[in-house]
Amino acid sequence: AQTVTQSQPEMSVQEAETVTLSCTYDTSESDYYLFWYKQPPSRQMILVIRQEAYKQQNATENRFSVNFQKAAKSFSLKISDSQLGDAAMYFCAYRSATGGATNKLIFGTGTLLAVQP
Amino acid sequence: DAMVIQNPRYQVTQFGKPVTLSCSQTLNHNVMYWYQQKSSQAPKLLFHYYDKDFNNEADTPDNFQSRRPNTSFCFLDIRSPGLGDAAMYLCATSRAGSGANVLTFGAGSRLTVL
């Protein structure tokens, strides 16, 4: 079975600085998808960024980028120019590409990011 | 705006008293999911509907049931809540198909069991 591990329960970053959140996963599959979701306090979880395993190029969405190391099964999230609104719980998630017609995500335990003004 | 709405946002119940949480969506997605999220733990999938087909996870307790009367609505019923069922319950939707289809989440319903 696949597992997702986030080893940093909490992180803190100064406003305008850069922070990297770590995620590792375990799978025997070669084709899959990886996601970072953001869950602000008392608000809905939203997608930050996603990566297809077959793509070597790291995904980027504005200030958010990933470092995808397939051989090492590592998928870290880098947030540049951190803003107060980035404060949230961040979840790393995995989905098999052979999971059938539905999207069953496997989540990590999350990293709570605090942004200091 | 198309969205996923969960009600109530906060629910307090007594030990053993049945509770129902609701989820509605305007996205016309054919898949709806219920996740349980306990403090400091990963969200855990309880079950999902693909159209009218119900798919239960193997380790979901019988105490948890679900209904989907139509495309837009899905309910989570907890027949006899225990203290261990206190959690945030997340509803999510997606359009079925292969690829990195994204799940759209509601804001969650936080259940307290006294």
Contacts between the chains, C-beta under 8 A, distances in Angstrom:
chain1	res1	chain2	res2	distance
A	4	B	42	7.2
A	9	B	40	7.2
A	33	B	99	8.0
A	33	B	100	4.3
A	35	B	100	7.6
A	35	B	102	7.8
A	37	B	105	7.9
A	42	B	107	7.2
A	43	B	107	5.9
A	44	B	4	7.3
A	44	B	105	4.8
A	44	B	106	5.9
A	44	B	107	4.3
A	44	B	108	7.1
A	45	B	90	6.9
A	45	B	92	7.9
A	45	B	105	4.1
A	46	B	105	7.2
A	47	B	102	5.1
A	47	B	103	7.7
A	50	B	100	5.0
A	50	B	102	7.1
A	52	B	100	6.0
A	91	B	42	7.3
A	91	B	43	7.2
A	95	B	100	7.3
A	97	B	98	6.9
A	101	B	31	7.9
A	101	B	50	6.4
A	101	B	96	4.3
A	101	B	97	6.2
A	101	B	98	7.4
A	102	B	31	5.1
A	102	B	48	6.0
A	102	B	50	5.4
A	102	B	55	7.3
A	102	B	94	7.3
A	102	B	96	5.8
A	103	B	31	7.1
A	103	B	94	4.9
A	103	B	96	7.9
A	103	B	101	5.4
A	103	B	102	8.0
A	103	B	103	5.9
A	104	B	45	6.1
A	104	B	48	7.3
A	105	B	43	7.9
A	105	B	45	7.5
A	105	B	103	6.4
A	106	B	42	7.8
A	107	B	42	4.0
A	107	B	43	4.8
A	107	B	44	8.0
A	108	B	42	5.7
A	109	B	40	6.5
A	109	B	41	6.0
A	109	B	42	4.9
A	110	B	40	7.7
A	110	B	42	7.0
